[in-house]
């Protein structure tokens, strides 16, 4: 796992960090629900989505650049791995948003 994180670019690492923020906020809201924390969860969710999309697009651009500078024939396996790795930020963002909003739902039951 450490090798994967050290090989990722700064854009992917930043998008992964931003994707985790709504999860943390959801847990905080579940523990101590307030209107202000709920209001903060909405823009943080958008930031997570945009960070995941940015990581996806950045990874796709890197794969396309690698394809452009590679000599034919292209090894399909390497292209597939590059495309799969570019999906990681989006997968993490969706996973963190899912758990974060489930924590918000738990907090809403505790608040009411």
Secondary structure, DSSP 8 states (H G I E B T S, - for coil): -HHHHHHS-HHHHHHHHHHHHHHHHHHHHHHS--HHHHHHHHHHHHHHHHHHHHHHHHHHHHHHHHHHHS-SS--HHHHHHHHHHHTHHHHHHHHHHHHHHHHHHHHHHHH-
